[in-house]
Amino acid sequence: PKMKEHHCLHAALLCLGVLCYSQALGTEGLSHDRPSLHGHPEKGKEGQVLHRSKRGWVWNQFFVIEEYTGPDPVLVGRLHSDIDSGDGNIKYILSGEGAGIIFVIDDKSGNIHATKTLDREERAQYTLTAQAVDRNTNRPLEPPSEFIVKVQDINDNPPEFLHENYHANVPERSNVGTSVIQVTASDADDPTYGNSAKLVYSILEGQPYFSVEAQTGIIRTALPNMDREAKEEYHVVIQAKDMGGHMGGLSGTTKVTITLTDVNDNPPKFPQSVYQMSVSEAAVPGEEVGRVKAKDPDIGENGLVAYSIIDGDGMDMFEITTDYETQEGVVKLKKTLDYETKKSYSLKVEAANVHIDPKFISNGPFKDTVTVKIAVEDADEPPVFLKPSYIFEVQENAASGTVVGKVHAKDPDAANSAIRYSIDRHTDLERYFVINAEDGNIKTIKTLDREEMAWHNISVFAVEVHKQHQEAKVPVAIKVVDVNDNAPKFAAAYEAFVCENARSNQQFITISADDKDDSANGPRFIFSLPPEIIHNPNFTLRDNRDNTASVLVRREGFSRQKQDLYLLPIVISDGGVPPLSSTNTLSIRVCGCDGSGSLLSCNAEAYVLNAGLSTGALIAILACIVILLVIVVLFVTLKRQKKEPLIVFEEEDVRENIITYDDEGGGEEDTEAFDIATLQNPDGINGFMPRKDIKPEYQYLPRPGLRPAPNSVDVDDFINTRIQEADNDPTAPPYDSIQIYGYEGRGSVAGSLSSLESATTDSDLDYDYLQNWGPRFKKLADLYGSKDTFDDDS
């Protein structure tokens, strides 16, 4: 039956097409002139003769329905030529878009068939070319002509939305008709043919909360006062249907998720009317006591709540802050609590929204209050001193056992335990004080001296008798009160000078005093002379009444020759009760001065010399003495350098010494140039011969009778004497003493002892071992090395 319907529909469409085509030809013949297929002339422009020829083709544009699924190919149309007599000599050829693939032609009858299902959405029309040719010769019998095959649309595409899912937001409690979102669908069918692409929107799910405009697809709110706290998210299904929404149209759907955004339309609310809390009296300020929370169903900044204490007897003792992460009010301790004073407190706490929307102010006050009751718990507290610190006074030099003061502490707990006191010995290392463990009385156990330490800072412990771990500590400052126990003295070691030509009542020194006591027992100082010398003929004293005194000359004319030093006793009294005094002695030296009063000399001997010699003479004498001393020192130095031995015996002093022998003696026959006295030690004449090569432990006195004659010229006796002395000398070293003879004389058969010329002679000795003696003998090794080595190096 379906196949018959298709054939009937196809036949009807073909008839409709032929009728339309015939009408078009008639109209075209009336209104337009077109050339014949054979090119015969027709009437055209005015004044031009046209020849009308017989039309060779009977055909028009063809239509074919898309999506045809019948068993047989669809007949699109038929081509026929007037010259076709039906004998089969004419062959129809089809070319162009889809020819031979989609469209095939019967070369004898000219029938065109569509062999494949067509889709208008893929291609709306095809342009083909038809031609009639001789079957035997393939000669064109008619010129080629184009025609169009149009694919006729059917409603085969449902509407499709741009997105499969949509998401939209709308504030809660929005007015009815508030636009939420617009959804759009499209239809691939031909919008110019029928209603296949005419879409209508409708809502399938989401009523009665939302509605959609049929033509535009705009979704709007449909109910007032939608509450996010009641329902936050809505799922809406929107349908788009073609054919104008009529029956038989195709449709497509999409899902829209609509979320209600929050507005501040709910005030905070405490879930309970009273909160019970407790805190220990030992808690420190700032410690958390508890938390309260008012619930606000709004979210974000609309749900922010601030807490405050608006009333209660604990407003001064507690405070509340807001924890914005948890939206809780944190109750904290503000001051120290005392269980024995007050055992409970009450607070009235308010919670209010931070941000209020003026649109919903009519909903009521956006705040709530609650009562918080706080119980104070008793804690085992340490003893408490009645004062935070103590200051006592005690006089210096007070007897041992003198009471300084009393400290007092008590147990703040209800038990009121007994207290024991003690001194922190780290603060009283010298143990000046002691405290009564029961009553807290502090006493001295040593005499105190204010001048050594004016303040004593100690610490006192108080502990409970039955709870030793509970202790308190208080600082105690003890001031040592001064008593007048130090007499004043000179502020410095004064030494005065007075000129011989000083005038009467001339001031020559000002003195002051110092007192170790404080100002109450010190200044003002009173200066005076002892009663026994108050009428001193030489000097007098004047008290300046500013803790200083001036010493003046009472008479004129002092002489250093008679007396060059005077000792003046001065009595100094302080202002203490009772006053103390001391006698201090001022040394006054008489000096010589010039006319202006400048000191020249305070020495009596200098005065005697000055009487006979002038200053220039004294300088000349001193210069001569200095010159003589310099000459003597130079002479002694040169003499010592001349007698200094040429060989140094210190083992550490290793160096090369070159001794020049520029004068040789005459040998044994030279008796004139030889002086035996040069061999004698001058010190040996006196019986004492110190050794220069060692430090003797004790002196050796040679025997009498062995002393040689000073002017003896017997060399043999001299040498024997020296040998005998060396044998009997216990301080002699175990090696020979070397004597140097700088003069040999003339005519000696022994020859020269110098080794300066020996370097040019060959030596039979081998000094190569010096190379192994180290760097200290390198010079000797180089001088006395083997000749071969020397030659090789050269």
C-alpha positions in Angstrom: 0.0 0.0 0.0 2.8 2.4 0.8 4.3 1.8 -2.7 1.0 2.5 -4.3 0.7 5.8 -2.4 4.2 6.8 -3.6 3.3 6.0 -7.2 0.0 7.8 -7.0 1.8 10.8 -5.4 4.4 10.7 -8.1 1.9 10.5 -10.9 -0.1 13.4 -9.5 3.0 15.5 -9.2 4.0 14.7 -12.8 0.5 15.7 -14.0 0.7 18.9 -12.0 4.1 19.5 -13.6 2.9 19.0 -17.1 -0.1 21.3 -16.6 2.2 24.0 -15.2 4.6 23.5 -18.0 1.8 23.8 -20.7 0.6 26.9 -19.1 4.1 28.3 -19.0 4.6 27.5 -22.7 1.4 29.3 -23.5 2.3 32.3 -21.5 5.8 32.2 -22.9 4.4 32.1 -26.5 2.3 35.1 -25.8 4.9 37.2 -24.1 8.3 36.0 -25.3 9.9 35.0 -28.5 12.6 32.3 -28.1 14.6 30.6 -30.9 13.7 27.1 -31.9 15.9 24.2 -31.1 16.8 23.9 -34.7 17.8 27.6 -35.0 14.9 28.7 -37.2 14.3 32.4 -37.0 11.2 33.7 -35.2 9.6 37.2 -35.0 11.7 39.3 -32.7 12.5 43.0 -32.9 10.2 45.4 -34.7 10.8 45.4 -38.5 12.6 42.1 -38.5 11.1 39.1 -40.3 11.3 36.0 -38.2 10.6 32.5 -39.4 9.0 30.2 -36.8 10.1 26.6 -36.9 8.6 23.5 -35.4 9.8 22.9 -31.8 12.0 19.9 -31.7 11.9 19.0 -27.9 8.9 18.4 -25.7 10.3 18.8 -22.2 10.6 21.2 -19.2 12.4 21.2 -15.8 11.8 18.1 -13.9 11.0 17.5 -10.2 11.9 14.5 -8.1 10.8 13.9 -4.5 13.7 13.5 -2.0 14.0 10.5 0.2 12.1 8.1 -2.2 12.6 4.6 -0.9 10.5 2.6 -3.4 11.7 -0.7 -5.0 11.9 0.7 -8.5 13.8 3.7 -9.8 11.8 6.9 -9.9 10.8 8.2 -13.3 12.0 11.7 -13.5 10.7 12.5 -17.0 10.9 11.7 -20.8 12.9 13.2 -23.6 11.4 13.0 -27.1 12.4 14.5 -30.5 9.9 15.3 -33.3 12.2 13.6 -35.7 11.9 10.4 -33.8 9.7 8.2 -35.9 10.0 5.3 -33.5 12.2 3.2 -35.8 15.0 3.2 -33.2 17.5 5.2 -35.3 17.7 8.0 -32.7 19.8 7.6 -29.7 19.3 9.8 -26.6 22.4 10.9 -24.7 22.4 12.4 -21.1 25.3 14.3 -19.6 25.9 16.6 -16.7 25.7 16.5 -12.9 24.9 13.0 -11.7 24.4 11.6 -15.3 25.0 7.9 -15.4 25.3 7.7 -11.6 22.2 9.2 -10.1 20.2 9.8 -13.3 20.1 7.2 -16.2 18.3 7.6 -19.6 16.8 5.0 -21.8 18.6 5.8 -25.1 15.6 4.6 -27.1 12.6 5.9 -25.3 14.2 8.9 -23.6 12.9 8.1 -20.2 15.0 9.4 -17.3 15.1 7.6 -14.0 16.7 8.4 -10.6 18.5 5.3 -9.4 19.5 6.6 -5.9 17.6 8.3 -3.1 18.1 12.0 -3.2 18.4 14.4 -0.2 17.5 18.0 -0.8 19.6 19.1 2.2 22.7 17.7 0.5 21.9 19.0 -3.0 18.8 21.0 -4.1 19.0 20.6 -7.9 21.0 19.1 -10.7 21.8 20.6 -14.2 21.8 18.0 -17.1 22.4 18.2 -20.8 20.3 16.2 -23.3 21.1 15.5 -27.0 19.6 13.3 -29.8 22.2 11.7 -32.1 22.0 9.2 -35.0 22.4 5.7 -33.5 24.6 4.5 -36.4 26.8 7.5 -37.0 26.5 9.3 -33.7 25.8 12.5 -35.7 23.9 15.1 -33.6 20.4 15.4 -34.9 19.5 18.2 -32.5 21.7 20.7 -30.7 22.4 19.9 -27.0 20.0 21.5 -24.5 20.2 21.9 -20.8 17.5 21.2 -18.3 17.3 21.2 -14.5 16.1 18.5 -12.2 15.0 19.9 -8.9 14.8 17.9 -5.7 11.4 18.5 -4.1 11.6 19.0 -0.2 9.7 16.9 2.2 9.7 17.4 6.0 12.4 14.9 6.9 14.6 16.9 9.3 13.5 17.6 12.9 14.5 20.9 14.6 17.9 20.9 16.4 18.9 23.2 19.3 22.3 24.8 19.3 23.2 23.2 22.6 22.1 20.0 24.1 22.0 21.5 27.6 21.6 25.1 28.8 22.5 26.6 32.2 20.9 29.9 33.4 20.6 31.9 36.7 17.8 34.1 38.0 17.6 35.8 41.4 15.2 34.2 43.8 11.9 36.1 44.4 12.0 37.6 40.9 8.9 39.1 39.5 6.7 37.1 37.1 7.9 37.4 33.5 11.5 38.0 34.4 13.6 36.8 31.4 15.9 33.9 32.2 17.4 32.7 28.9 16.7 32.4 25.2 17.1 29.0 23.5 17.3 28.7 19.7 16.7 25.7 17.4 17.2 25.4 13.6 15.6 23.2 10.9 17.5 21.9 7.8 14.4 21.7 5.7 13.5 24.3 3.0 12.0 27.3 4.7 10.5 28.5 1.4 8.5 25.4 0.7 5.6 24.7 3.0 5.9 24.7 6.8 8.7 22.2 7.1 11.0 24.8 8.7 8.5 26.8 10.6 9.3 26.2 14.3 7.1 26.7 17.4 8.6 26.4 21.0 6.8 24.9 24.0 7.7 23.8 27.5 7.4 20.1 28.4 8.9 20.2 31.9 9.3 23.1 34.4 5.7 24.2 34.7 4.3 26.1 36.5 7.5 27.8 37.5 8.7 28.9 34.0 7.1 29.6 30.6 8.6 29.9 27.1 7.6 32.3 24.2 6.4 30.1 21.3 8.1 32.2 18.5 11.3 33.5 20.2 12.2 30.7 22.6 12.7 33.1 25.6 12.2 31.4 28.9 10.6 33.6 31.6 9.6 33.1 35.3 5.9 32.1 35.7 5.6 32.1 39.5 6.3 34.9 42.0 8.4 34.6 45.2 10.3 31.5 44.3 12.5 30.8 47.3 16.1 29.5 46.8 16.1 28.2 50.4 13.1 26.0 49.4 14.3 24.9 46.0 17.5 26.1 44.4 17.7 24.3 41.0 15.0 23.6 38.4 15.2 21.4 35.3 13.2 22.7 32.3 12.6 20.8 29.0 11.9 23.0 26.0 10.5 21.5 22.7 10.8 23.0 19.2 8.3 21.6 16.6 8.2 22.3 12.8 5.1 22.4 10.5 4.1 25.4 12.7 3.4 23.0 15.6 0.7 21.2 13.7 0.2 17.5 13.9 2.6 15.5 11.8 5.5 18.0 12.4 8.9 16.9 13.6 10.3 18.1 17.0 13.5 18.4 19.0 14.1 19.1 22.7 16.7 20.6 25.0 17.3 20.7 28.7 17.7 23.9 30.6 19.1 23.9 34.2 17.9 27.1 36.0 19.5 28.0 39.3 18.0 30.6 41.7 20.7 32.9 43.0 20.6 34.1 46.6 19.4 37.4 47.9 19.4 38.5 51.5 15.8 37.7 52.3 16.3 35.8 55.6 17.4 37.2 58.9 19.9 35.3 61.2 18.2 33.2 63.8 19.7 31.5 67.0 18.6 27.9 67.3 18.3 28.3 71.1 17.4 31.1 73.5 20.1 30.5 76.1 23.7 29.3 75.9 25.5 27.8 79.0 29.2 28.2 79.3 31.9 27.9 82.0 35.4 29.2 82.5 38.1 28.7 85.1 39.1 31.6 87.2 42.7 30.7 86.3 42.1 31.5 82.7 44.2 34.3 81.2 42.7 37.3 79.3 42.2 36.4 75.6 41.3 32.8 76.3 38.3 31.4 74.5 35.3 30.7 76.7 32.8 29.4 74.1 31.0 29.9 70.8 27.5 30.8 69.7 26.1 30.6 66.1 23.0 32.2 64.5 21.8 30.3 61.4 21.2 32.3 58.3 20.0 30.2 55.3 21.3 32.8 52.9 24.8 32.2 51.4 27.8 34.3 50.5 27.9 37.9 51.7 24.1 37.7 52.2 24.7 35.2 55.0 27.5 37.1 56.8 26.7 37.7 60.5 28.4 39.9 63.0 28.1 39.4 66.7 28.2 41.9 69.6 27.5 42.1 73.3 24.7 44.6 73.9 23.9 44.0 77.6 24.7 42.0 80.7 26.8 42.2 83.8 29.7 40.6 82.1 30.2 43.3 79.4 33.4 44.5 81.2 34.8 40.9 81.7 34.1 39.3 78.4 34.2 40.2 74.7 32.9 38.5 71.5 34.5 38.4 68.1 33.2 36.9 64.8 34.8 34.0 63.1 33.9 34.6 59.4 35.0 31.2 58.3 32.6 29.3 60.5 30.1 32.2 61.0 30.4 31.8 64.8 30.6 34.3 67.6 33.6 33.6 69.8 33.3 34.6 73.5 36.6 35.4 75.0 37.8 36.5 78.4 38.7 40.2 78.7 39.8 40.5 82.3 41.0 38.1 85.0 38.2 36.4 87.0 38.0 35.7 90.7 35.7 32.9 91.8 35.6 34.1 95.3 34.4 37.6 94.2 31.8 36.6 91.5 30.8 33.1 90.4 28.6 33.7 87.3 28.0 36.3 84.6 25.2 36.9 82.1 25.6 38.4 78.6 23.1 39.4 75.9 24.6 38.7 72.5 23.2 40.1 69.2 23.7 38.6 65.7 23.0 40.9 62.8 23.5 40.6 59.0 26.4 42.6 57.6 24.8 43.3 54.2 21.1 44.2 54.1 19.1 44.3 50.8 16.8 47.4 50.8 14.3 45.5 48.7 13.5 43.1 51.5 13.8 45.5 54.5 10.1 45.0 55.0 10.7 41.3 55.9 11.7 42.5 59.4 14.9 43.3 61.4 17.7 41.2 60.1 19.1 40.4 63.5 18.5 38.2 66.6 19.5 38.1 70.2 20.4 35.3 72.7 21.4 35.1 76.4 24.7 33.6 77.3 25.3 32.5 80.9 28.9 31.9 82.0 29.8 30.1 85.2 33.1 30.8 86.9 34.9 27.6 88.1 37.1 27.6 91.2 40.8 26.9 90.6 43.7 26.2 92.9 45.4 29.6 92.8 48.9 30.5 94.1 49.2 32.9 97.0 48.7 36.6 96.3 50.7 39.4 97.9 48.7 42.4 99.1 51.0 44.7 97.1 52.7 44.1 93.7 56.0 45.4 95.2 57.4 46.6 98.5 59.8 49.4 99.4 61.4 49.5 102.9 64.0 51.8 104.5 66.6 50.9 107.1 69.4 53.1 108.5 73.0 52.2 107.8 75.1 50.8 110.6 71.9 49.5 112.2 72.4 46.6 114.5 71.9 43.0 113.4 68.3 41.9 113.8 66.8 45.3 113.0 63.3 44.9 111.5 63.3 46.2 107.9 59.6 45.6 107.0 56.9 43.1 106.6 55.4 41.4 103.5 52.0 39.7 103.5 50.4 37.2 101.2 47.2 35.2 101.4 45.6 32.2 99.7 42.8 33.5 97.4 41.1 30.1 97.5 38.2 29.3 99.8 40.5 27.0 101.8 42.7 29.9 102.8 45.8 27.8 103.4 48.7 29.0 105.6 51.5 30.8 103.9 55.3 30.3 104.3 57.8 33.0 103.3 61.4 32.8 102.1 64.0 35.0 100.4 65.4 34.2 97.0 69.1 33.8 97.8 70.1 34.6 94.3 69.0 38.1 95.0 70.8 38.3 98.4 74.1 36.6 97.8 75.8 38.4 100.7 72.9 37.3 103.0 72.2 40.7 104.5 68.6 39.9 105.4 66.5 37.1 106.8 62.7 36.7 106.8 60.4 35.1 109.3 58.8 32.2 107.5 55.5 32.6 109.3 54.7 36.3 109.6 56.9 37.7 106.7 59.0 40.1 108.8 62.4 41.0 107.2 65.4 41.7 109.4 69.0 42.5 108.9 71.7 40.0 109.9 74.7 42.2 108.9 75.6 45.9 109.3 74.7 47.8 106.2 76.8 50.6 104.7 75.1 53.0 102.4 78.4 54.1 100.9 78.9 50.5 99.7 75.4 49.8 98.5 72.5 52.3 98.8 69.8 49.9 97.6 69.2 46.2 98.1 66.8 44.5 95.7 65.6 41.1 96.9 62.7 38.8 96.0 60.5 37.1 98.5 58.6 33.8 97.8 55.3 32.9 99.3 54.1 29.2 99.2 51.1 27.4 100.6 52.0 25.0 103.4 50.2 22.0 102.0 50.8 22.8 98.3 54.4 23.6 97.7 53.9 24.0 94.0 51.7 27.0 94.5 54.0 29.9 95.0 54.1 33.6 94.4 57.0 36.0 94.1 57.2 39.7 94.9 60.1 42.2 94.6 61.3 44.0 97.7 63.5 47.2 97.5 65.3 48.1 100.6 66.8 51.6 100.8 69.7 52.1 103.2 69.2 55.5 104.9 72.3 57.5 105.3 73.7 58.5 108.7 76.6 61.0 109.1 79.4 58.5 109.5 82.0 59.9 107.1 83.9 63.1 107.8 84.7 65.4 104.9 88.1 65.4 103.3 90.1 67.2 100.7 88.6 66.7 97.2 92.1 66.1 95.9 95.7 65.8 97.0 96.4 69.5 97.1 100.0 71.0 96.9 100.3 74.7 97.0 103.1 77.0 95.9 103.8 80.5 97.2 106.2 83.0 95.7 109.0 84.5 97.8 107.9 87.9 96.8 104.2 87.3 97.5 102.2 90.2 98.8 100.1 90.2 102.0 96.5 88.9 101.6 97.4 87.4 98.3 95.3 84.3 97.4 97.4 81.4 96.0 95.1 78.4 96.1 91.4 77.4 96.4 90.5 74.1 98.0 87.2 72.1 98.2 86.1 69.1 100.1 84.3 65.7 99.4 82.0 63.7 101.7 80.9 60.1 101.1 77.6 60.8 102.8 74.7 62.0 100.9 73.7 65.6 100.6 71.8 65.6 103.9 74.9 64.8 105.8 77.5 66.3 103.5 77.6 69.9 102.2 77.5 72.6 103.3 81.2 72.3 104.3 82.8 74.7 106.8 86.6 75.4 106.5 88.7 76.7 109.4 92.1 76.6 111.0 92.7 74.7 114.2 92.3 76.9 117.3 96.0 76.6 118.2 97.2 78.2 114.9 94.2 80.5 114.3 96.7 83.3 114.5 99.2 81.8 112.1 101.7 84.5 111.1 102.3 83.1 107.7 98.9 82.1 106.2 95.2 82.6 106.8 92.1 80.8 105.6 88.9 82.3 104.1 85.7 80.2 103.8 83.9 81.1 100.6 80.6 79.6 101.8 80.2 77.7 98.6 81.9 74.5 99.8 85.3 76.0 98.9 87.9 77.9 100.8 90.8 80.2 99.8 94.3 80.2 101.4 95.9 83.6 101.6 99.3 85.0 102.5 99.3 86.9 105.7 102.8 88.4 105.6 105.3 89.5 102.9 108.7 88.1 102.1 109.4 84.4 102.2 112.9 82.9 101.8 113.7 79.4 100.5 117.0 79.5 102.3 115.3 79.8 105.6 112.3 77.5 105.0 111.1 76.2 101.7 108.1 74.1 102.9 105.2 74.9 105.2 102.5 72.5 106.5 99.1 74.2 107.1 96.4 72.1 109.0 92.8 72.8 107.9 89.7 71.7 109.7 86.7 70.7 107.5 83.2 70.2 109.0 80.1 68.9 107.3 76.4 69.8 107.8 75.3 66.5 109.2 73.6 65.7 112.5 75.7 65.4 114.5 78.4 67.2 112.4 81.7 65.5 111.7 85.0 67.1 110.9 88.5 66.2 109.9 91.9 67.9 109.9 93.7 67.9 106.5 97.2 69.1 106.0 98.0 71.4 103.0 101.6 71.4 101.8 102.8 74.9 100.8 106.2 75.1 99.0 108.1 78.4 98.7 109.3 79.1 95.1 111.1 81.7 93.2 109.0 83.8 90.8 109.6 86.5 88.3 108.1 89.9 88.4 104.8 88.8 87.0 104.4 86.0 89.5 105.3 83.1 87.3 107.2 80.3 89.0 110.8 79.9 88.2 112.2 77.3 90.6 111.1 75.7 93.9 114.5 74.1 94.7 116.8 75.6 97.4 120.1 74.4 95.7 119.0 76.0 92.5 118.7 79.2 94.3 122.3 79.0 95.6 123.7 78.3 92.1 121.6 81.1 90.6 123.3 83.5 93.0 126.8 83.0 91.5 126.2 81.9 87.9 123.9 83.1 85.2 121.6 80.9 83.2 123.9 81.0 80.2 126.9 79.8 82.2 125.0 76.9 83.6 124.0 75.9 80.1 127.6 76.1 78.9 128.8 73.9 81.8 126.1 71.3 81.1 127.0 71.2 77.4 130.7 70.7 78.2 129.8 67.8 80.5 127.7 66.2 77.8 130.5 66.5 75.2 133.0 64.9 77.6 130.7 62.0 78.3 130.2 61.4 74.6 134.0 61.4 74.0 134.5 58.9 76.8 131.8 56.6 75.5 133.2 56.6 72.0 136.7 55.9 73.3 135.6 53.0 75.4 133.5 51.6 72.5 136.4 51.7 70.0 138.7 50.1 72.5 136.3 47.2 73.1 135.9 46.7 69.4 139.7 46.5 69.0 140.1 43.9 71.7 137.2 41.8 70.5 138.4 38.3 69.4 138.3 37.5 65.7 136.8 34.1 66.1 133.3 33.7 67.5 132.7 30.6 69.6 128.9 30.6 69.6 127.7 27.6 67.8 124.7 29.5 66.5 126.8 32.2 64.8 128.0 30.5 61.7 129.4 32.8 59.1 132.4 33.5 57.0 135.2 35.7 58.5 138.2 36.8 56.4 141.2 37.7 58.5 143.8 39.7 56.8 147.4 39.1 57.8 149.2 42.2 56.3 152.3 42.1 58.6 154.4 39.0 59.3 156.9 38.9 62.2 160.6 38.1 62.1 160.2 34.7 63.8 162.3 33.6 66.8 165.2 35.9 66.0 163.0 39.0 66.2 163.5 40.1 69.7 163.0 43.8 69.2 159.4 43.7 67.7 158.2 41.1 70.2 156.6 42.5 73.4 155.8 39.9 76.0 153.5 42.3 77.7 150.9 41.9 74.9 150.6 38.3 75.9 149.9 39.1 79.5 146.3 39.7 80.8 146.3 42.9 82.7 143.7 41.4 85.0 146.0 38.6 85.9 148.4 40.9 87.6 145.9 41.4 90.4 145.4 37.7 90.8 142.0 37.4 89.1 141.8 36.1 85.6 138.2 36.0 84.2 137.5 33.7 81.4 135.9 35.1 78.2 134.9 31.9 76.7 132.7 30.6 79.7 130.8 32.0 82.6 132.6 30.9 85.7 130.6 29.6 88.6 133.0 31.0 91.1 136.2 32.9 91.1 139.5 31.2 91.3 142.4 32.8 93.1 145.8 31.5 91.9 148.4 30.5 94.4 150.9 33.0 95.6 154.3 32.5 94.1 152.9 31.6 90.6 152.3 35.2 89.7 154.7 36.3 86.9 156.6 39.4 87.0 154.9 42.3 85.1 157.9 43.1 83.0 159.3 39.6 82.6 160.6 38.8 79.2 161.3 35.1 79.8 158.9 33.4 77.3 159.6 29.9 78.6 158.7 30.9 82.2 155.6 32.7 81.0 154.3 29.8 79.0 155.0 27.3 81.9 153.2 29.6 84.3 150.2 29.7 82.0 150.1 25.9 81.6 150.4 25.5 85.4 147.5 27.9 85.9 145.3 26.1 83.4 146.0 22.7 85.0 145.1 23.9 88.4 142.1 26.0 87.3 138.8 24.1 88.1 136.8 26.5 85.9 138.9 25.8 82.8 137.0 24.2 80.0 138.0 20.8 78.6 139.3 22.4 75.4 142.3 24.5 74.7 142.2 28.3 74.9 143.0 29.9 71.7 145.3 33.0 71.7 145.7 35.1 68.6 149.2 36.4 67.7 148.8 39.1 65.1 152.6 39.6 64.6 155.0 36.8 63.7 158.3 38.7 63.2 160.9 38.5 60.5 163.1 35.7 59.2 161.0 32.8 60.5 162.0 29.4 59.1 158.5 28.1 59.6 157.0 30.2 56.8 153.7 31.8 56.6 150.7 30.5 58.4 148.3 32.2 56.0 146.1 30.0 53.7 145.4 32.7 51.2 148.0 31.4 48.7 147.1 27.7 49.3 144.1 27.9 46.9 146.5 27.9 43.9 148.2 24.6 45.0 147.0 21.1 44.5 145.7 19.4 47.7 145.7 15.7 48.4 142.7 16.0 50.7 139.2 15.1 49.6 136.5 17.5 50.7 133.6 16.0 48.8 132.0 14.9 52.1 131.2 18.6 52.7 128.4 18.3 50.1 126.5 16.0 52.5 126.7 18.3 55.5 123.7 20.5 54.6 123.2 24.1 53.6 125.2 25.5 56.4 128.4 24.1 54.9 127.5 24.9 51.3 130.1 27.7 51.0 132.9 25.5 52.3 131.8 22.7 49.9 132.0 25.1 47.0 135.4 26.4 48.0 137.0 23.0 48.9 135.2 20.7 46.5 136.9 18.4 44.0 138.7 20.0 41.2 136.9 17.8 38.6 133.6 19.1 39.9 134.8 22.6 39.6 136.1 22.1 36.1 132.8 20.5 35.0 130.8 23.4 36.4 133.1 25.8 34.6 
